[in-house]
Amino acid sequence: MTFQITVQPSGRQFSAEPDEVMLAAGIRQGIGLPYGCKDGACGSCKCKLISGSVVHGPHQSKALSAEEEATGYVLTCCGVAHSDVVLESRQVTEAGAFSIKKMPVRVNSLERASHDVIVLRLQLPASDVFQYHAGQYVEFLLRDGDRRSYSMANAPHLQATQPGLELHLRHMPGGKFTDHVFGAMKEKDILRIEGPYGSFFLREDSDKPIVLLASGTGFAPIKAVIEHMLHKGIERPATLYWGGRRPSDLYQAAWIQARLAEMPNLRYVPVVSDALPEDAWTGRTGFVHQAVLQDFPDLSGHEVYACGAPIVVDSARHDYVTKAGLPEEAFFADSFTTALDKAA
């Protein structure tokens, strides 16, 4: 027996096996459910349960609190249907998803962008085609079965002239994967990836002005979205807010300046939280998500695309909806949960 899952208001439908989490079933059948970590840690897949019975597996209370569950919210990444189910998710549209593939990749280059960020470029198999939306991510398949997720920082149209993937990796001291990247990894190494994953990409059927919010290496998928907008000639007003502790954390400022010269509807607001006197920083200071509120106290007519540290994404989601009138369905996010976050 399988259960029928219906997502409103789009009317998209798919089936789930009795022991299959709803998100996995949706991904398998090309349904664009919202999600991020897939591990019950970030809350990006949270949906309203309209009808039916759902039983949750392990998850973190910050992703779905007991109060939220009691009022009818579910996490599709760890929720198993025990009957036919109707969900509400206004982020689901008629747009199909690209097929998910496993493939080997070769390390083309490792470029140190700052003291703790490497820009990793990967060569894809010459005989294969890898399709994705700007903003999505891939997972590295480690030898012990673990996985690590990183967003593509290059837009998909560039595959025609510059095939390969660009990823931005921040060093997490003690991290199984990033210790290797920053230590032993070298050019021509072979790795395995799977993807594309994620529901973070630009909704092109809207003409609303855009706020792009990035913290740290959350800039990577935002960079891909900006490249995609330039390529498609999308002229919606967009303001990029990029936050870091020190100015050096904003590691591709020159790239942004070049895009500003090409995109008259793009603005850039860098924000630094812990500048030191020797930084001679004269720009905005404080928390990056609060800088948005200072400039846009009314977000009711905007869309927000937020990427980076969970505390930044979660704070932005809460404050923009409750304080600035942003519709919940106009907040799109990719929360960069680490292996430590997922294990909490």
BELBELHU-V635009 format. One record per residue. N is the residue number from 1. PSI is psi in whole degrees, -180 to 180 (none if undefined). OMEGA is omega as a letter, one per 30 degrees, with the letter a starting at -180 (* if undefined). Layout:
n = [N	N]
psi = [PSI	PSI]
omega = [OMEGA	OMEGA]
This chain:
n = [1	2	3	4	5	6	7	8	9	10	11	12	13	14	15	16	17	18	19	20	21	22	23	24	25	26	27	28	29	30	31	32	33	34	35	36	37	38	39	40	41	42	43	44	45	46	47	48	49	50	51	52	53	54	55	56	57	58	59	60	61	62	63	64	65	66	67	68	69	70	71	72	73	74	75	76	77	78	79	80	81	82	83	84	85	86	87	88	89	90	91	92	93	94	95	96	97	98	99	100	101	102	103	104	105	106	107	108	109	110	111	112	113	114	115	116	117	118	119	120	121	122	123	124	125	126	127	128	129	130	131	132	133	134	135	136	137	138	139	140	141	142	143	144	145	146	147	148	149	150	151	152	153	154	155	156	157	158	159	160	161	162	163	164	165	166	167	168	169	170	171	172	173	174	175	176	177	178	179	180	181	182	183	184	185	186	187	188	189	190	191	192	193	194	195	196	197	198	199	200	201	202	203	204	205	206	207	208	209	210	211	212	213	214	215	216	217	218	219	220	221	222	223	224	225	226	227	228	229	230	231	232	233	234	235	236	237	238	239	240	241	242	243	244	245	246	247	248	249	250	251	252	253	254	255	256	257	258	259	260	261	262	263	264	265	266	267	268	269	270	271	272	273	274	275	276	277	278	279	280	281	282	283	284	285	286	287	288	289	290	291	292	293	294	295	296	297	298	299	300	301	302	303	304	305	306	307	308	309	310	311	312	313	314	315	316	317	318	319	320	321	322	323	324	325	326	327	328	329	330	331	332	333	334	335	336	337	338	339	340	341	342	343	344]
psi = [136	158	145	126	124	134	120	152	3	-27	5	142	148	169	152	139	160	-27	18	130	146	-37	-46	-40	-42	-44	-44	-30	15	24	128	60	146	141	166	-82	-25	12	20	24	-24	-26	3	-24	9	130	159	129	113	-43	159	178	128	133	130	144	-171	138	167	146	-26	-24	-40	109	164	-36	-42	-42	-38	-27	8	21	149	157	119	-20	-20	11	128	128	134	12	179	143	142	125	157	121	107	-5	-12	127	-173	-11	132	169	152	150	145	132	152	138	153	148	154	138	116	-45	154	112	122	111	-27	-174	-23	20	131	134	113	125	132	140	131	159	133	-26	0	159	126	112	142	164	143	122	-16	175	167	161	131	133	106	160	-28	7	-14	163	150	135	136	139	146	133	0	142	152	-28	-22	-14	-25	-34	-27	69	142	174	141	125	147	117	125	137	124	98	129	-6	133	-44	-48	-28	-39	-44	-45	-6	-77	-19	141	165	146	-3	148	131	168	136	164	139	-173	153	164	151	18	106	161	129	105	-5	5	153	14	148	154	139	122	118	120	140	133	-132	3	-10	-26	-58	-29	-40	-44	-40	-42	-43	-40	-43	-42	-45	-41	-4	31	120	20	138	131	136	122	122	120	123	144	169	-45	160	-33	-19	-17	74	-4	44	-36	-38	-42	-43	-37	-38	-36	-35	-24	-19	92	-20	4	130	157	128	99	142	130	133	-29	48	141	160	-38	-14	-22	42	127	5	-162	147	164	-158	133	-37	-27	-28	-35	-45	-35	-36	-29	75	-17	109	15	-23	14	170	143	133	112	135	144	-147	138	-37	-35	-47	-46	-42	-41	-46	-48	-50	-37	-35	-47	-29	-28	5	19	127	138	-36	-3	10	115	135	154	105	121	76	131	171	-34	-40	-45	-30	-10	none]
omega = [l	l	a	l	l	a	l	g	a	a	l	a	l	a	l	l	a	a	a	l	a	a	l	l	l	l	a	a	l	l	a	l	l	l	l	a	a	a	l	a	a	l	a	a	a	l	l	l	a	l	l	a	l	l	a	l	a	l	a	a	l	l	l	a	l	l	l	l	a	a	l	l	l	l	a	a	l	l	l	l	l	l	l	a	l	l	l	l	a	l	l	l	l	a	l	l	l	a	a	a	l	l	l	l	l	l	l	a	l	a	l	a	l	a	a	l	l	l	a	l	a	l	l	l	a	a	a	l	a	a	l	l	l	a	a	a	l	l	l	l	a	a	a	l	l	l	l	a	l	a	l	l	l	a	a	a	a	l	a	a	a	a	a	a	l	a	l	a	l	a	l	a	a	a	a	a	a	l	l	a	a	a	a	a	l	l	l	l	l	l	l	l	l	l	g	l	l	l	a	l	a	l	a	l	l	l	a	l	a	l	l	a	a	l	l	a	l	l	a	l	l	l	l	l	l	l	l	l	l	a	a	a	l	a	l	l	a	l	l	l	l	a	l	l	a	l	a	l	l	a	l	a	a	l	a	l	l	l	l	l	a	a	a	l	l	l	a	l	l	a	a	a	a	a	l	a	a	l	a	a	a	a	a	l	l	a	a	a	l	l	l	a	l	a	a	l	l	l	a	a	a	l	l	l	a	l	l	a	a	a	l	a	a	l	l	a	a	a	a	l	a	a	a	l	l	l	a	a	l	l	l	a	l	a	a	l	l	l	l	l	a	a	a	*]
